[in-house]
Amino acid sequence: MSLYTFKPIYQERIWGGRNLETLYKRTLPGTGKIGESWELSDRPEACSELTEPDGDNKTLHDLWVNKRKEVFGTDAPDTPRFPMLLKLLDCVEKLSVQVHPPAAVAAQLKGEPKTELWYFLHTEKDANIYVGLKKGVTRADFEKAIGTPKLADLLQSLKTEPSQVMFLPSGRIHAIGAGNVIFEIQQNSDTTYRVDDWNRVDDKGKARALHIQESLASINFNDVEPTFGQPHGERVIECPYFSIYRTFIFPGEYRTWNSDGSSFQYHFVAQGDVKQGEREFHTGDGWLVSADAPRYDLQPGKEGVELVTIQLGND
């Protein structure tokens, strides 16, 4: 096999909703607030299952262990698990003010480092994000504002629109505002330190845990007013953890991929429809093409396609 699809792993979140049903015609479990769909995950607690087994390989982890070079490429790192985690986020309400630890700090705090990128898929009229500190804000200012409404005033707020991208290196303070649906590409990590949760409580009146000291140890206080990414041609970003590209294929055109065997390609349809051979994919679909796949073409539907492609990181 050279083309793999995976079953999504849905996660209820206090800030989530049911937009993945309406936007992507998905069947969500239960009636709760689904905040995350883990599209490609090799976590011990949540491992992606193949929709069609490849022999005895039934999960992403099976492929990582048994067919690493063939599927993931000759540049695949020697790590116990697949090094990325790909998610859809349905942010009906705003998320906590939070930070992910840099590698050195994560080791001290017994957490996992996380660098990530947000690709905005759907945004409501007044949707925004908080990212980085405003100019002139000091660590002392920030510490003094923790636990007060003034904290948000110290963070840069940016309005969001579809197809924008924001890179979040570990150590960058951030919060996703309400009304955003996001494709998130990140290191394989589930460590998040919350500074503030907007005085939110669950349906039992209980607040979520905060991690003030861990956050203060992790925040880069020199990270001031970062901007949205500006793709260069098709390249969105190349970093040690992942390489991300955006491709627009217009009606009547096609795009050919030639693999050199060094990396897989994971394609995600941000908007439109596309075919690879006899397989059709629609808005919100993703699939992995193995590193040993022969040359292949992608042909868009009648409206064209906006495609996000992820490969192994590039140092």
KATADA-V164834 format. One record per residue. N is the residue number from 1. RES is the residue in one small letter. PSI is psi in whole degrees, 0 to 359 (NA if undefined). OMEGA is omega in radians with two decimals (NA if undefined). BURIAL is b if it has 9 or more other C-alpha atoms within 8 Angstrom, else e. Layout:
n={N/N}
res={RES/RES}
psi={PSI/PSI}
omega={OMEGA/OMEGA}
burial={BURIAL/BURIAL}
//
This chain:
n={1/2/3/4/5/6/7/8/9/10/11/12/13/14/15/16/17/18/19/20/21/22/23/24/25/26/27/28/29/30/31/32/33/34/35/36/37/38/39/40/41/42/43/44/45/46/47/48/49/50/51/52/53/54/55/56/57/58/59/60/61/62/63/64/65/66/67/68/69/70/71/72/73/74/75/76/77/78/79/80/81/82/83/84/85/86/87/88/89/90/91/92/93/94/95/96/97/98/99/100/101/102/103/104/105/106/107/108/109/110/111/112/113/114/115/116/117/118/119/120/121/122/123/124/125/126/127/128/129/130/131/132/133/134/135/136/137/138/139/140/141/142/143/144/145/146/147/148/149/150/151/152/153/154/155/156/157/158/159/160/161/162/163/164/165/166/167/168/169/170/171/172/173/174/175/176/177/178/179/180/181/182/183/184/185/186/187/188/189/190/191/192/193/194/195/196/197/198/199/200/201/202/203/204/205/206/207/208/209/210/211/212/213/214/215/216/217/218/219/220/221/222/223/224/225/226/227/228/229/230/231/232/233/234/235/236/237/238/239/240/241/242/243/244/245/246/247/248/249/250/251/252/253/254/255/256/257/258/259/260/261/262/263/264/265/266/267/268/269/270/271/272/273/274/275/276/277/278/279/280/281/282/283/284/285/286/287/288/289/290/291/292/293/294/295/296/297/298/299/300/301/302/303/304/305/306/307/308/309/310/311/312/313/314/315}
res={m/s/l/y/t/f/k/p/i/y/q/e/r/i/w/g/g/r/n/l/e/t/l/y/k/r/t/l/p/g/t/g/k/i/g/e/s/w/e/l/s/d/r/p/e/a/c/s/e/l/t/e/p/d/g/d/n/k/t/l/h/d/l/w/v/n/k/r/k/e/v/f/g/t/d/a/p/d/t/p/r/f/p/m/l/l/k/l/l/d/c/v/e/k/l/s/v/q/v/h/p/p/a/a/v/a/a/q/l/k/g/e/p/k/t/e/l/w/y/f/l/h/t/e/k/d/a/n/i/y/v/g/l/k/k/g/v/t/r/a/d/f/e/k/a/i/g/t/p/k/l/a/d/l/l/q/s/l/k/t/e/p/s/q/v/m/f/l/p/s/g/r/i/h/a/i/g/a/g/n/v/i/f/e/i/q/q/n/s/d/t/t/y/r/v/d/d/w/n/r/v/d/d/k/g/k/a/r/a/l/h/i/q/e/s/l/a/s/i/n/f/n/d/v/e/p/t/f/g/q/p/h/g/e/r/v/i/e/c/p/y/f/s/i/y/r/t/f/i/f/p/g/e/y/r/t/w/n/s/d/g/s/s/f/q/y/h/f/v/a/q/g/d/v/k/q/g/e/r/e/f/h/t/g/d/g/w/l/v/s/a/d/a/p/r/y/d/l/q/p/g/k/e/g/v/e/l/v/t/i/q/l/g/n/d}
psi={146/352/127/138/156/152/130/150/110/140/126/139/147/335/3/190/213/23/336/337/310/322/322/11/40/153/108/149/148/206/9/182/105/110/332/142/113/107/327/106/132/58/147/324/351/94/131/134/141/141/331/116/148/87/235/357/115/350/167/320/322/314/320/321/318/337/42/307/319/315/313/343/162/341/3/133/159/73/155/332/159/130/359/162/122/131/155/135/128/98/83/323/164/148/170/158/122/172/152/139/141/164/313/319/320/320/320/325/3/38/193/136/151/116/141/170/137/130/115/125/317/132/137/172/315/22/145/174/157/127/124/171/152/157/137/351/128/168/320/319/315/312/320/328/348/132/4/161/345/346/315/329/342/350/144/132/132/136/143/152/155/146/357/157/144/123/135/89/151/142/350/121/140/162/136/128/169/148/20/135/126/140/118/127/126/166/155/90/150/35/117/131/121/131/322/145/30/30/29/145/158/186/353/8/15/134/151/156/145/161/68/309/320/322/312/327/338/334/136/103/359/5/97/124/60/159/165/150/147/97/141/102/236/345/120/309/147/120/174/342/332/157/132/135/150/131/129/120/121/159/137/351/176/167/132/134/130/113/139/7/358/333/152/171/130/118/138/131/105/327/133/198/153/152/139/109/235/357/136/140/145/174/126/358/150/152/156/130/126/157/333/12/143/169/139/157/147/126/126/164/189/342/1/183/144/117/133/128/131/136/179/154/157/112/NA}
omega={3.07/3.14/-3.06/2.97/-3.00/3.10/3.12/3.06/-3.04/-3.10/3.04/3.10/-3.09/-3.08/-3.02/-3.11/-3.09/-3.08/-3.14/3.03/-3.02/-3.09/-2.98/3.07/3.13/3.04/-3.10/3.13/3.00/-3.13/-3.06/-3.14/3.12/-3.12/-3.07/2.91/3.12/-3.03/3.14/-3.00/3.03/3.06/3.09/-3.09/-3.08/-3.10/-3.11/3.05/3.05/3.05/3.05/-3.13/3.05/-3.03/3.12/-3.12/-3.05/-3.09/3.03/-3.13/3.07/3.13/-3.13/-3.11/-2.93/-3.06/-2.98/-3.06/-3.10/-3.05/-2.97/2.99/-3.11/3.10/-3.13/-3.06/3.11/3.14/-3.10/-3.08/3.07/-2.89/-3.12/3.02/-3.11/-3.05/2.80/3.12/3.06/-3.00/3.12/3.00/-3.11/3.12/3.13/2.92/-2.92/3.10/3.05/-2.98/2.93/-3.01/-3.08/-3.14/3.14/3.14/3.13/-3.05/-3.13/3.04/3.14/3.11/3.11/2.90/-3.05/3.06/3.06/3.01/-3.01/-3.08/-3.10/3.14/3.04/-3.00/-3.05/-3.09/-3.14/2.96/2.95/-3.08/-3.12/3.13/3.00/3.12/3.07/-3.13/3.14/3.06/3.13/3.08/-3.07/-3.12/-3.13/-3.06/-3.12/3.14/3.13/3.09/-3.10/-3.07/-3.11/-3.12/-3.14/-3.10/3.06/3.08/3.13/3.04/-3.09/3.07/3.12/3.11/3.01/3.11/3.07/3.09/-3.12/3.03/3.09/-3.10/-3.13/3.10/-3.07/2.98/3.09/3.10/3.13/3.03/3.12/2.90/-2.90/2.90/-3.06/3.07/-3.04/2.93/3.10/-3.07/3.05/3.14/3.10/3.08/-3.12/3.06/-3.06/-3.14/3.00/-3.12/-3.09/3.03/3.12/-3.06/3.07/3.11/-3.08/3.09/3.06/-3.11/3.00/-3.07/-2.98/-3.08/3.11/3.12/-3.13/3.10/-3.02/-3.02/3.00/-3.06/3.03/-3.11/-2.97/2.98/3.05/-3.09/3.06/3.10/3.10/-3.11/3.07/-3.00/3.11/-3.08/3.05/3.09/2.96/3.13/-3.08/-3.01/3.12/3.00/-3.02/-3.11/3.08/-3.10/2.96/3.08/-3.00/-3.12/3.14/3.10/3.00/-3.14/-3.13/3.06/3.03/-3.13/3.02/3.09/-3.05/-3.10/2.91/2.87/2.99/-3.13/3.07/-3.12/3.11/3.13/3.05/-3.13/-3.12/3.11/2.89/-3.04/3.13/-3.10/3.10/3.12/-3.02/-3.13/3.13/3.12/3.05/3.09/-3.09/3.06/-3.02/-3.11/-3.12/3.14/3.01/3.08/3.14/3.13/2.96/-3.09/-3.08/3.00/-2.99/3.13/-3.05/-3.09/2.98/-2.96/3.02/-3.10/-3.13/3.04/3.07/-3.13/-3.11/3.13/NA}
burial={e/b/e/b/b/b/b/b/b/b/b/b/b/e/b/b/b/b/e/b/b/e/e/b/e/e/e/b/e/e/e/e/b/b/b/b/b/b/b/b/b/b/e/e/e/e/b/b/b/b/e/e/b/e/e/e/b/b/b/b/b/b/b/b/e/e/b/b/b/b/b/b/b/b/b/b/e/e/e/e/e/b/b/b/b/b/b/b/b/b/b/b/b/b/b/b/b/b/b/b/b/b/b/e/b/b/b/e/e/e/b/b/b/b/b/b/b/b/b/b/b/b/b/e/e/e/b/b/b/b/b/b/b/b/e/e/b/e/e/e/e/b/e/e/b/b/e/e/e/e/b/e/e/b/b/b/e/e/e/b/b/b/e/b/b/b/b/b/e/b/b/b/b/b/b/b/b/b/b/b/b/b/b/b/b/b/b/b/b/e/b/e/b/b/b/b/b/e/e/e/b/b/e/e/e/e/e/e/e/b/b/b/e/b/b/e/e/b/b/e/e/e/b/b/b/e/e/e/b/e/b/e/e/e/b/b/b/b/b/e/b/b/b/b/b/b/b/e/b/b/b/e/e/b/e/e/e/e/b/e/b/b/b/b/b/b/b/b/b/b/b/b/b/b/b/b/e/e/e/e/b/b/b/b/e/b/b/b/b/b/b/b/b/e/e/b/b/b/b/b/b/e/b/b/b/b/b/b/b/b/b/b/b/b/e}
//
